[in-house]
Structures are given as C-alpha cells and as structure tokens.
Amino acid sequence: MKVPPDEDRERRVCDTCGFIDYANPRIVTGVLAHRDGKILLCRRAIEPRKGFWTLPAGFMELGESVEEGASREAREEACADLEIETMLGVYSIPRIGQVQIFFRARLKNDPAPGPESLEVGLFGWDDIPWSELAFPSVRWALDHHRETEGKTGFPPFGNPAGTDRVTR
C-alpha cells in the first residue's frame, strides 16, 4: 500500500511493475416489486443476514444494465417476472464499499423462492416484518416507496439524513 504520484490516497501498487489496483465501490441493484398494494420480500437463505427479510437485490454482472441486473436478481431470488417502472433510490454505503440502486417494479406473476431465498411473500404495509429486515437500505426503499406510492416522475431518493455511514 502506498500513495501513487499525483494521487491523494493509498492504493495497492505492485512494487515490480507499478500497476495500480484501483479498488472501487461495487454496485448492488434491486427492486421494490409490488402488486395489488402488497410488496415482495424474500427471506435470505445466505449470509450476510441469513433468515432476515430483504428486497430482491444483488451485485451487477458485467455486460448488464442496472435495470437488467435488478430484473435478474428478482428472477433468481423470487422467480419474479417484473415490469420496471422507475428508479426509486440510489443509496451510498461507503463502509462496505457499495452503491445500491433500487427500482420500483410491477410484479407480473406469482413469486416463488429461488436458491438464495428460504421463502418469499407479498406483504401489506402493516404486515411487513419490520424487526426482521436484513439491511437499513431495505427500510429506506420501503419508506421511499410509501412516500411516492401512486406517483410517477419523481427524482430518485438518496440516503436519509444522517445515514451516510451505516453500520450494517
């Protein structure tokens, strides 16, 4: 680790050839899928936070758009067929080196658990297992969906105030 010339931070630099390994944030993409006033949640079958509820989401793959990645993750985790409606939020989580991009989408089929989910369910607002949500960004996306339910043409949300350095 050293600070390369004309840089302002330490980076991994090869002492032999001078190659700089830029370690940058990873992009997570996901969806808040809804149908008939209910929201799709998945109970995680994998770590981190195995057994907790989340929105379908995961790391982007090379060669796909964020929308394609969100749709793929929903298929993988919940066998969900979606119609992407709009971008809901872009959340920065620097502690774990992630940018999370969530879309709002209309669920077009009956979901079923994929290999990364123990179970899936459609939840009305009052039935969401709030104390069992896997990550703060899930709560943020749920709240932002609630705030804009039935609206179109709004700008994407960002992190709620005071949450730029979340712990989980």
Stockholm file with secondary structure:
# STOCKHOLM 1.0

chainA/1-168         MKVPPDEDRERRVCDTCGFIDYANPRIVTGVLAHRDGKILLCRRAIEPRKGFWTLPAGFMELGESVEEGASREAREEACADLEIETMLGVYSIPRIGQVQIFFRARLKNDPAPGPESLEVGLFGWDDIPWSELAFPSVRWALDHHRETEGKTGFPPFGNPAGTDRVTR
#=GR chainA/1-168 SS CBCCTTCSSCBEECTTTCCEECCCCEEEEEEEEEETTEEEEEEESSSSSTTSEECSEEECCTTCCHHHHHHHHHHHHHCCCEEEEEEEEEEEEGGGTEEEEEEEEEECSCCCCCTTEEEEEEECGGGSCGGGBSCHHHHHHHHHHHHHTTCCSCCCBCCCTTCTTCCC
#=GC SS_cons         CBCCTTCSSCBEECTTTCCEECCCCEEEEEEEEEETTEEEEEEESSSSSTTSEECSEEECCTTCCHHHHHHHHHHHHHCCCEEEEEEEEEEEEGGGTEEEEEEEEEECSCCCCCTTEEEEEEECGGGSCGGGBSCHHHHHHHHHHHHHTTCCSCCCBCCCTTCTTCCC
//
